């Protein structure tokens, strides 16, 4: 029986793609099928299967299998909201390099960033097995561009890596090599940017500009560190239900589509784990409602954000699960504050 296995990525990690497509190709988020409500929450968690579709749609609309190259100026770690200041608030590239490798686990699950050293060469590696076909190539180019942009941020615009390996289907290798200025291999097992080991050694390079340190409130920190890993079935389903409400009331069909399953396959998996879709949805939405209360949202705004038809139906659903109305719960929170 097919099991649930899915990875997620945060909106702030892919927002530079959306911004770049708008600026360079006049392709809007609506053209890609991205709800406006989702864009209002930069730490929203998106199934990678949905990202794959957005990337394929972008290729279709641009009519360019290497459209990602034209977004190079946008694809920078310094453009990742809530992440960039922490990454760059370091004395040198070596520490920033390590922070990217472990810090991105809060931005994307099911993928790895790591360094491999072979003699005098360091291979900066990225592996994401959850994208497929053209989406895998687009994602690989995205990360390679971000890595190279970080290296040029530190070493200047003329810096060129030793070699780049990209995943996904074969593409125009000559165009890729002309763009990056080095040897580029396509259809590789993982994304790799090869650099001389001396590049990440501490130095007195005065091009380095430290940013302000990261500052998050408790609610933002809770959001940032809370991303499900692929085999955490309960947490993955929670995140899928929460994601689906940006498209309207959560449905079994929507979740099954995100998982690449049939409706019947998903229902059987829920049954095996003793879960009921309706009660699971109520639990997720009531928990998200409380998160919004912590952030100071009004009850009417929360009802709309959670895709309820009106405030009254939200209040009834919340009371069935929590025993009190949202207004009463909010009053309790205010007293504690």
Sine and cosine of phi, psi and omega as CSV:
sin_phi,cos_phi,sin_psi,cos_psi,sin_omega,cos_omega
0.00,0.00,0.74,-0.67,-0.01,-1.00
-0.90,0.43,0.76,-0.65,-0.02,-1.00
-0.98,-0.21,0.19,-0.98,-0.02,-1.00
-0.99,0.13,0.84,-0.54,-0.03,-1.00
-0.48,-0.88,0.97,-0.24,-0.12,-0.99
-0.56,-0.83,0.53,-0.85,0.07,-1.00
-0.91,-0.42,0.25,-0.97,-0.08,-1.00
-0.73,-0.69,0.38,-0.93,0.07,-1.00
-0.66,-0.75,0.55,-0.83,-0.02,-1.00
-0.99,0.11,0.51,-0.86,0.01,-1.00
-0.86,0.52,-0.65,0.76,-0.05,-1.00
-0.90,0.44,-0.37,0.93,0.01,-1.00
-0.97,0.23,-0.45,0.89,-0.01,-1.00
-0.93,-0.36,-0.02,1.00,0.01,-1.00
-0.85,0.53,-0.59,0.81,0.06,-1.00
-0.85,0.52,-0.53,0.85,0.07,-1.00
-0.90,0.43,-0.72,0.69,-0.02,-1.00
-0.88,0.47,-0.70,0.71,0.02,-1.00
-0.90,0.44,-0.66,0.75,-0.02,-1.00
-0.92,0.39,-0.64,0.77,0.03,-1.00
-0.90,0.45,-0.61,0.79,0.04,-1.00
-0.91,0.41,-0.71,0.70,-0.09,-1.00
-0.96,0.28,-0.65,0.76,-0.13,-0.99
-1.00,-0.02,-0.48,0.87,-0.09,-1.00
-0.82,-0.58,-0.01,1.00,-0.07,-1.00
0.84,0.54,0.53,0.85,0.07,-1.00
-0.99,-0.11,0.86,-0.51,-0.08,-1.00
-1.00,0.01,0.25,-0.97,0.08,-1.00
-0.88,0.47,-0.55,0.84,0.04,-1.00
-0.91,0.42,-0.59,0.81,0.05,-1.00
-0.87,0.49,-0.54,0.84,0.00,-1.00
-0.99,0.11,-0.20,0.98,-0.02,-1.00
1.00,0.02,0.47,0.88,-0.02,-1.00
-0.99,-0.14,0.85,-0.53,-0.02,-1.00
-0.91,0.41,0.59,-0.81,0.02,-1.00
-0.87,0.49,-0.62,0.78,-0.03,-1.00
-0.87,0.49,-0.57,0.82,0.01,-1.00
-0.90,0.43,-0.64,0.77,-0.04,-1.00
-0.92,0.39,-0.33,0.94,-0.01,-1.00
-0.98,0.19,-0.15,0.99,-0.04,-1.00
-0.81,-0.59,1.00,-0.04,-0.15,-0.99
-0.88,0.47,-0.35,0.94,0.00,-1.00
-0.99,-0.12,0.19,0.98,0.04,-1.00
-0.83,0.56,0.58,-0.82,-0.02,-1.00
-0.98,-0.19,0.80,-0.60,-0.10,-1.00
-0.89,-0.46,0.74,-0.68,0.09,-1.00
-0.88,0.47,0.69,-0.73,-0.03,-1.00
-0.90,0.43,-0.44,0.90,0.08,-1.00
-0.88,0.48,-0.58,0.82,0.03,-1.00
-0.96,0.27,-0.64,0.77,0.08,-1.00
-0.84,0.54,-0.67,0.74,0.01,-1.00
-0.83,0.56,-0.67,0.74,0.00,-1.00
-0.93,0.38,-0.63,0.78,0.01,-1.00
-0.90,0.44,-0.64,0.77,0.00,-1.00
-0.92,0.39,-0.66,0.75,0.04,-1.00
-0.91,0.41,-0.61,0.79,0.05,-1.00
-0.91,0.42,-0.63,0.77,0.03,-1.00
-0.89,0.46,-0.66,0.75,0.04,-1.00
-0.89,0.45,-0.66,0.75,0.01,-1.00
-0.89,0.46,-0.70,0.72,-0.06,-1.00
-0.96,0.29,-0.55,0.84,0.02,-1.00
-0.99,0.10,-0.34,0.94,-0.09,-1.00
0.83,0.55,0.62,0.78,-0.06,-1.00
-0.61,-0.80,0.95,-0.31,-0.01,-1.00
-0.91,0.42,-0.25,0.97,0.05,-1.00
-0.90,-0.45,0.57,0.82,-0.03,-1.00
-0.85,0.52,-0.45,0.89,-0.07,-1.00
-0.88,0.48,-0.48,0.88,0.00,-1.00
-0.88,0.47,-0.55,0.84,-0.01,-1.00
-0.97,0.25,-0.15,0.99,0.02,-1.00
-0.98,-0.19,0.18,0.98,-0.13,-0.99
-0.81,0.59,-0.65,0.76,-0.05,-1.00
-0.92,0.39,-0.32,0.95,-0.02,-1.00
-1.00,-0.05,-0.40,0.92,-0.14,-0.99
-1.00,0.03,0.98,0.20,-0.04,-1.00
-0.72,-0.69,0.60,-0.80,0.05,-1.00
-0.88,0.48,-0.46,0.89,0.02,-1.00
-0.95,0.33,-0.15,0.99,0.06,-1.00
-0.99,-0.14,0.11,0.99,0.00,-1.00
-1.00,-0.01,0.96,-0.28,-0.05,-1.00
-0.85,0.52,0.63,-0.77,0.00,-1.00
0.93,0.36,0.09,1.00,-0.08,-1.00
-0.79,-0.61,-0.60,0.80,-0.17,-0.98
-0.89,0.46,-0.70,0.71,-0.06,-1.00
-0.88,0.47,-0.65,0.76,0.01,-1.00
-0.91,0.42,-0.68,0.73,-0.02,-1.00
-0.89,0.46,-0.66,0.75,-0.11,-0.99
-1.00,-0.05,-0.10,1.00,0.02,-1.00
-1.00,0.08,0.94,0.33,-0.04,-1.00
-0.60,-0.80,0.32,-0.95,0.01,-1.00
-0.99,0.16,-0.29,0.96,-0.05,-1.00
-0.34,-0.94,0.13,-0.99,-0.05,-1.00
-0.92,0.40,-0.55,0.84,-0.05,-1.00
-0.85,0.52,-0.69,0.73,-0.01,-1.00
-0.95,0.31,-0.64,0.77,0.06,-1.00
-0.88,0.48,-0.68,0.73,0.04,-1.00
-0.82,0.57,-0.74,0.68,-0.01,-1.00
-0.93,0.37,-0.62,0.79,0.00,-1.00
-0.90,0.44,-0.64,0.77,0.08,-1.00
-0.87,0.50,-0.71,0.71,-0.09,-1.00
-0.88,0.48,-0.63,0.78,0.00,-1.00
-0.98,-0.18,-0.43,0.90,-0.06,-1.00
-0.96,0.29,-0.46,0.89,-0.02,-1.00
-0.93,0.36,-0.19,0.98,0.08,-1.00
-0.90,0.44,-0.33,0.94,0.08,-1.00
-1.00,0.09,-0.22,0.97,-0.03,-1.00
-0.98,-0.20,-0.41,0.91,-0.09,-1.00
-0.43,-0.90,0.75,-0.66,0.02,-1.00
-0.98,-0.20,0.36,-0.93,0.05,-1.00
0.98,0.21,0.05,1.00,0.01,-1.00
-0.81,-0.58,0.30,-0.95,-0.01,-1.00
-0.73,-0.68,0.62,-0.78,0.22,-0.98
-0.91,-0.41,0.74,-0.68,0.03,-1.00
-0.31,-0.95,0.26,-0.96,0.04,-1.00
-0.92,-0.38,0.66,-0.75,0.11,-0.99
-0.85,-0.52,0.75,-0.67,0.00,-1.00
-0.95,-0.33,0.73,-0.68,0.05,-1.00
-0.73,-0.68,0.99,-0.17,-0.08,-1.00
0.91,0.41,-0.83,-0.56,0.00,-1.00
-1.00,-0.05,0.12,0.99,-0.04,-1.00
-0.95,-0.32,0.75,-0.66,0.17,-0.99
-0.96,-0.27,0.78,-0.62,0.07,-1.00
-0.98,-0.21,0.93,-0.38,0.05,-1.00
-1.00,0.08,0.92,-0.40,-0.22,-0.98
-0.92,-0.39,0.53,-0.85,0.08,-1.00
-0.65,-0.76,0.77,-0.64,0.01,-1.00
-0.76,-0.65,0.83,-0.56,0.02,-1.00
-0.68,-0.74,0.99,-0.16,-0.06,-1.00
-0.99,0.14,0.04,1.00,-0.15,-0.99
-1.00,-0.10,-0.04,1.00,0.12,-0.99
-0.97,-0.24,0.37,-0.93,-0.02,-1.00
-0.61,-0.79,0.26,-0.97,0.03,-1.00
0.79,0.62,-0.72,-0.69,-0.07,-1.00
-0.91,0.42,-0.52,0.85,0.02,-1.00
-0.86,0.50,-0.55,0.84,0.02,-1.00
-0.92,0.40,-0.65,0.76,0.05,-1.00
-0.91,0.41,-0.73,0.68,-0.02,-1.00
-0.86,0.51,-0.68,0.73,-0.02,-1.00
-0.92,0.40,-0.62,0.78,0.01,-1.00
-0.90,0.44,-0.69,0.72,0.04,-1.00
-0.90,0.43,-0.64,0.77,0.03,-1.00
-0.82,0.58,-0.77,0.64,-0.06,-1.00
-0.94,0.33,-0.64,0.77,0.03,-1.00
-0.87,0.50,-0.65,0.76,0.04,-1.00
-0.90,0.44,-0.66,0.75,0.00,-1.00
-0.90,0.43,-0.65,0.76,0.03,-1.00
-0.90,0.43,-0.75,0.66,-0.01,-1.00
-0.89,0.45,-0.65,0.76,0.02,-1.00
-0.89,0.46,-0.58,0.82,0.06,-1.00
-0.92,0.39,-0.65,0.76,0.00,-1.00
-0.91,0.42,-0.63,0.77,0.02,-1.00
-0.96,0.28,-0.48,0.88,0.09,-1.00
-0.85,0.52,-0.61,0.79,-0.04,-1.00
-1.00,0.04,-0.65,0.76,-0.14,-0.99
-0.96,-0.28,0.03,1.00,0.04,-1.00
0.98,-0.18,0.36,-0.93,-0.11,-0.99
-0.90,0.43,-0.33,0.94,-0.05,-1.00
-1.00,0.05,-0.03,1.00,-0.03,-1.00
-0.93,0.37,0.67,-0.74,0.03,-1.00
-0.75,-0.66,0.76,-0.65,0.04,-1.00
-0.94,0.34,0.18,-0.98,-0.01,-1.00
-0.97,0.24,-0.62,0.78,-0.05,-1.00
-0.25,-0.97,0.45,-0.89,0.06,-1.00
-0.75,-0.66,0.73,-0.69,0.10,-0.99
-0.92,-0.40,0.74,-0.68,-0.03,-1.00
-0.86,-0.50,0.52,-0.85,0.05,-1.00
-0.99,-0.10,0.07,-1.00,0.04,-1.00
1.00,-0.05,-0.04,-1.00,-0.04,-1.00
-0.89,0.46,0.38,-0.93,0.07,-1.00
-0.86,0.50,0.56,-0.83,0.01,-1.00
-0.62,-0.79,-0.21,-0.98,-0.06,-1.00
-0.96,0.29,1.00,-0.02,-0.08,-1.00
-0.89,0.45,-0.62,0.78,-0.01,-1.00
-0.89,0.45,-0.65,0.76,0.01,-1.00
-0.92,0.40,-0.64,0.77,0.01,-1.00
-0.91,0.42,-0.68,0.74,-0.01,-1.00
-0.93,0.36,-0.57,0.82,0.05,-1.00
-0.92,0.40,-0.60,0.80,-0.02,-1.00
-0.95,0.33,-0.76,0.65,-0.08,-1.00
-0.99,0.16,-0.35,0.94,0.02,-1.00
0.98,0.22,0.33,0.94,0.00,-1.00
-0.50,-0.87,0.07,-1.00,0.05,-1.00
-0.91,0.41,0.71,-0.71,0.02,-1.00
-0.79,-0.62,0.82,-0.57,0.11,-0.99
-0.98,-0.21,0.68,-0.73,0.03,-1.00
-0.94,-0.34,0.24,-0.97,-0.03,-1.00
0.86,0.50,0.57,0.82,0.03,-1.00
-0.99,0.15,0.20,-0.98,-0.02,-1.00
-0.95,0.31,-0.52,0.86,0.02,-1.00
-0.47,-0.88,0.27,-0.96,0.06,-1.00
-0.97,0.23,0.75,-0.66,0.01,-1.00
-0.64,-0.77,0.69,-0.72,0.18,-0.98
-0.89,-0.46,0.89,-0.46,-0.06,-1.00
-1.00,-0.04,0.75,-0.66,0.00,-1.00
-0.67,-0.74,0.40,-0.92,0.10,-0.99
-0.94,0.35,0.68,-0.73,-0.07,-1.00
-0.83,0.56,-0.50,0.86,-0.03,-1.00
-0.91,0.42,-0.33,0.94,-0.05,-1.00
-0.89,0.46,-0.57,0.82,-0.05,-1.00
-0.99,-0.15,0.08,1.00,0.06,-1.00
-0.95,0.31,0.60,-0.80,0.03,-1.00
-0.82,0.57,0.64,-0.77,0.00,-1.00
-0.54,-0.84,0.09,-1.00,0.05,-1.00
-0.99,-0.15,0.42,0.91,-0.04,-1.00
-0.85,0.53,0.91,-0.41,-0.08,-1.00
-0.99,0.16,0.08,1.00,0.11,-0.99
-0.96,0.27,-0.33,0.94,-0.04,-1.00
-0.93,0.36,0.77,-0.64,-0.01,-1.00
-0.84,-0.55,0.93,-0.36,0.03,-1.00
-0.95,0.32,0.65,-0.76,0.04,-1.00
-1.00,-0.06,0.06,-1.00,0.12,-0.99
-0.94,0.34,0.56,-0.83,0.00,-1.00
-0.92,0.39,0.37,-0.93,-0.01,-1.00
-0.92,0.39,0.69,-0.72,0.08,-1.00
-0.74,-0.67,0.90,-0.43,0.03,-1.00
-0.83,-0.56,0.58,-0.82,0.16,-0.99
-0.99,0.13,0.10,-1.00,-0.10,-1.00
-0.87,0.49,-0.65,0.76,-0.03,-1.00
-0.91,0.41,-0.65,0.76,0.02,-1.00
-0.92,0.38,-0.65,0.76,0.02,-1.00
-0.90,0.44,-0.67,0.74,0.03,-1.00
-0.87,0.50,-0.68,0.73,0.03,-1.00
-0.90,0.43,-0.68,0.73,-0.14,-0.99
-0.92,0.40,-0.66,0.75,-0.08,-1.00
-1.00,0.06,-0.08,1.00,-0.10,-1.00
-0.98,-0.18,0.99,0.11,0.04,-1.00
-0.75,-0.66,0.77,-0.64,-0.08,-1.00
-0.97,0.26,0.61,-0.79,0.14,-0.99
-0.99,0.10,0.43,-0.90,-0.18,-0.98
-0.80,0.60,-0.61,0.79,-0.09,-1.00
-1.00,-0.08,0.10,0.99,0.10,-1.00
-1.00,0.07,1.00,0.03,-0.19,-0.98
-0.90,0.43,-0.71,0.70,-0.05,-1.00
-0.88,0.47,-0.72,0.69,-0.03,-1.00
-0.93,0.36,-0.58,0.82,0.03,-1.00
-0.91,0.42,-0.68,0.73,0.03,-1.00
-0.91,0.42,-0.63,0.77,0.07,-1.00
-0.84,0.54,-0.74,0.67,-0.04,-1.00
-0.92,0.39,-0.58,0.82,0.04,-1.00
-0.92,0.40,-0.68,0.73,0.05,-1.00
-0.88,0.48,-0.71,0.71,-0.01,-1.00
-0.89,0.45,-0.64,0.76,0.03,-1.00
-0.91,0.41,-0.63,0.78,-0.11,-0.99
-0.91,0.41,-0.40,0.92,-0.04,-1.00
-0.95,0.32,-0.25,0.97,0.13,-0.99
-0.93,0.37,-0.32,0.95,0.00,-1.00
-0.97,-0.25,0.15,0.99,-0.05,-1.00
0.87,-0.50,-0.16,-0.99,0.00,-1.00
-0.87,0.49,0.71,-0.70,-0.01,-1.00
-0.86,0.52,0.65,-0.76,0.04,-1.00
-0.72,-0.69,0.40,-0.92,0.05,-1.00
-0.88,0.48,-0.66,0.75,-0.04,-1.00
-0.88,0.47,-0.65,0.76,0.00,-1.00
-0.91,0.42,-0.72,0.69,0.01,-1.00
-0.89,0.46,-0.68,0.73,0.00,-1.00
-0.87,0.49,-0.65,0.76,0.02,-1.00
-0.89,0.45,-0.68,0.73,0.03,-1.00
-0.88,0.48,-0.53,0.85,-0.06,-1.00
-1.00,0.00,-0.09,1.00,-0.06,-1.00
0.93,0.36,0.52,0.86,0.00,-1.00
-0.90,-0.44,0.25,-0.97,0.21,-0.98
-0.99,0.12,0.30,-0.95,0.05,-1.00
-0.83,0.56,-0.67,0.74,-0.05,-1.00
-0.92,0.39,-0.64,0.77,0.03,-1.00
-0.88,0.47,-0.69,0.72,0.00,-1.00
-0.92,0.40,-0.68,0.74,0.00,-1.00
-0.88,0.47,-0.61,0.79,0.05,-1.00
-0.91,0.41,-0.63,0.77,0.02,-1.00
-0.91,0.42,-0.65,0.76,0.05,-1.00
-0.88,0.48,-0.66,0.75,-0.01,-1.00
-0.90,0.43,-0.66,0.75,0.02,-1.00
-0.86,0.51,-0.62,0.79,-0.03,-1.00
-1.00,0.02,0.03,1.00,0.03,-1.00
0.96,0.27,0.47,0.88,-0.04,-1.00
-0.96,-0.28,0.55,-0.84,0.08,-1.00
-0.92,-0.39,0.79,-0.62,-0.12,-0.99
-0.88,0.48,-0.66,0.75,-0.05,-1.00
-0.90,0.43,-0.73,0.68,-0.01,-1.00
-0.93,0.36,-0.58,0.82,0.04,-1.00
-0.89,0.45,-0.67,0.74,0.01,-1.00
-0.89,0.45,-0.69,0.73,0.02,-1.00
-0.88,0.47,-0.66,0.76,0.01,-1.00
-0.89,0.45,-0.73,0.68,-0.02,-1.00
-0.88,0.47,-0.74,0.67,-0.08,-1.00
-0.92,0.38,-0.57,0.82,0.03,-1.00
-0.93,0.36,-0.61,0.79,0.06,-1.00
-0.90,0.43,-0.67,0.74,0.03,-1.00
-0.91,0.41,-0.57,0.82,0.05,-1.00
-0.86,0.50,-0.67,0.74,-0.01,-1.00
-0.91,0.41,-0.62,0.79,0.07,-1.00
-0.87,0.50,-0.67,0.75,0.04,-1.00
-0.92,0.40,-0.58,0.82,0.05,-1.00
-0.89,0.46,-0.68,0.74,0.05,-1.00
-0.84,0.54,-0.54,0.84,-0.04,-1.00
-1.00,0.06,-0.02,1.00,0.11,-0.99
1.00,-0.04,0.25,0.97,0.01,-1.00
-0.96,0.28,0.51,-0.86,0.08,-1.00
-0.97,0.24,0.33,-0.94,-0.01,-1.00
-0.89,0.46,-0.64,0.76,0.00,-1.00
-0.91,0.41,-0.64,0.77,0.03,-1.00
-0.91,0.41,-0.64,0.77,0.00,-1.00
-0.90,0.43,-0.68,0.73,0.02,-1.00
-0.84,0.54,-0.67,0.75,0.01,-1.00
-0.93,0.36,-0.68,0.73,-0.02,-1.00
-0.90,0.45,-0.51,0.86,-0.02,-1.00
-1.00,-0.05,0.16,0.99,0.13,-0.99
0.93,0.36,0.44,0.90,0.15,-0.99
-0.98,0.20,0.50,-0.86,-0.05,-1.00
-0.92,0.39,-0.50,0.86,0.04,-1.00
-0.32,-0.95,0.14,-0.99,-0.05,-1.00
-0.91,0.42,-0.56,0.83,-0.04,-1.00
-0.91,0.41,-0.68,0.74,-0.01,-1.00
-0.93,0.37,-0.57,0.82,0.09,-1.00
-0.89,0.46,-0.71,0.71,-0.03,-1.00
-0.89,0.47,-0.67,0.74,0.01,-1.00
-0.90,0.44,-0.71,0.71,-0.01,-1.00
-0.90,0.44,-0.67,0.75,-0.01,-1.00
-0.90,0.43,-0.69,0.73,-0.03,-1.00
-0.92,0.40,-0.59,0.81,0.03,-1.00
-0.86,0.52,-0.58,0.81,-0.06,-1.00
-1.00,-0.01,-0.62,0.78,-0.13,-0.99
-0.98,-0.20,-0.23,0.97,0.04,-1.00
1.00,0.07,-0.20,0.98,0.06,-1.00
-0.69,-0.73,0.26,-0.96,-0.02,-1.00
-0.98,0.22,0.32,-0.95,0.07,-1.00
-0.84,0.54,-0.63,0.78,0.03,-1.00
-0.88,0.48,-0.67,0.74,0.01,-1.00
-0.92,0.40,-0.64,0.77,0.02,-1.00
-0.91,0.42,-0.67,0.75,0.00,-1.00
-0.90,0.44,-0.62,0.79,0.04,-1.00
-0.89,0.46,-0.62,0.78,0.05,-1.00
-0.90,0.44,-0.66,0.75,0.04,-1.00
-0.89,0.45,-0.67,0.75,-0.01,-1.00
-0.90,0.44,-0.60,0.80,0.03,-1.00
-0.92,0.40,-0.62,0.78,0.01,-1.00
-0.93,0.37,-0.58,0.81,0.00,-1.00
-0.93,0.38,0.00,0.00,0.00,0.00
